[in-house]
Amino acid sequence: MAESCHLLMRYGLGRSTQYILGFSFLPFMKLFLFCVALFAGQLQTSQNEAVVRLPPHALSISTANGGKMVELLYAAPSLSLPKQVPSADAEGKAWYVDVRNLGPGEVALEGVEGFVVHLEPKQVVRIRAAGNTYTATKP
């Protein structure tokens, strides 16, 4: 007890100190701040793109969903993309849509000229307008 009192008197009662009774909290504080920074960084990356969830058993993805993440939950086995391939916007950027299948079954995305992409549950695909057809890339 006398040693504890000696440490408290030596480092001061009212000051913020690194050591309290000989124990360092600095490594724990560094770890805590690192975890908070990592978590905050992950939150910011998912806020860049608008997310639209199609109603269950919807049959198509509309042109208005361009530039957005479309989530499919209990989707029909086959969804159609716009029949007329959307043209580039005013800035010259090609139309695209990101599609995430939340399940439970596989979904076929069908476009013009025989374009078909099969999407398993939990998969994501980016579909872009390319002239008079579509292209797909999976990350």
N, C-alpha and C positions, 0 to 999 in steps of 0.2 A: 504494500500500500504506500509506503514511504517513497518507493521508487516511482510509482505512478504519479504521485503528487509532485515529485521532483521534475518529471518530464513535463507535466502540465505547467508548472511554474516556469520552466526553462523556455518552452515554446510559446507561452502566453495563453491565457484563457480566451481572450476576445479575438485573437488573430486567426485568419484562415491559414492553416499549416498543412504541409505535406504529410507529416507524421502525426498520428494520434496514438499515444501509448506505444510508439515504436512500430506501427504498422503503416505501410505505404498504400494509399489508395490510387496512386497515379497510374499503374498498369490497368486497373479496372476502369478508370475514367477514360483512358485512351481507347480501350476496347469498346466501351459504351458509345463514345462519340463516333468511332468508325462504323459501328452497326447502324446508328441513326443516319449517318451520311449515305451509307449504302442503300438503306430502305427508302430514303427520300429521293435518291436518284432513280430508283426503279419506278416510283410513283409518277415522276414527271415524264418518263418516256412513253407511258401508255395514254397520255392525254392529248397526243398530237392529232389523232384521227377520230372523226366522229364514228360512232358505232350504232348500227341499226339492226334490230332483231326482227327478222321476218316472222309473221304470224305462223303458227303451226299449219302445215299442209298447204302453204302458199305455192303457187305454180310458176312464178316468174320473179326475176330480178329486174327492176325498172331502171330506165336511164337516169332517173333522179337520184339513184343510189351511187352514182359515180363519185369517186374520190373518198368513199366511205368503207368501213369494215362492216360487212353484212354477216350476221351470225345466224346460223340455221339450227333450230332446235325442233325436233320432231318434224323435219321437213319431208316433203313428198320425195319419192325415190328419184324423180326427175324434175329438174327446174330448168326453165328456159331463160336465156339471156335476151336482151332486146333484139327483135327480128331485124330491125334496121340498125346496123352497126353505128354507134354514136361517133360523130366527127369530133375533131379537136376543139378545145375551148378557145376563147378570144385570145389567150396568151400563147396558143399553139401547142398546148399540152394535150397529149392523147388521153382519151377517156379510159379509166380503169376502175376496178372494184376489187377489194380484198374480200374473200369469202372464207369463213371459219365454220366448219361443221362440228356442232356440239353434240351430235348424235341423236338417237342411238344407232341409226343405220347409215349405210353408204348412200351418197347422193351423186347423181350424174348431172352435171351442168352442160346444157346443150345450147349451141349457138348456130350460126348459119354455116352453110357449106360443109356439113358433117363435123363441125367442131364439137368435141365431147371431152369433158374432164371428169374423172371419177374421184370423189373426195370421201376418204374414210373418216370415221369419227376422230376428232381432235386434230385433223389436218387443216392447213391454211393454204390457199392458192391466190395469186394475184392474176386477174384476167384483164388484158389490155386490148383496146381496139387497135387493129393494125390494117388499115385500108378498108377492105370490104369483108374482113373476117376478124377472128380473135386469136390472141396468143395467151398461153398460160405459163406461169413460173411458180414453182413450189420452193419455199425457203429451205 
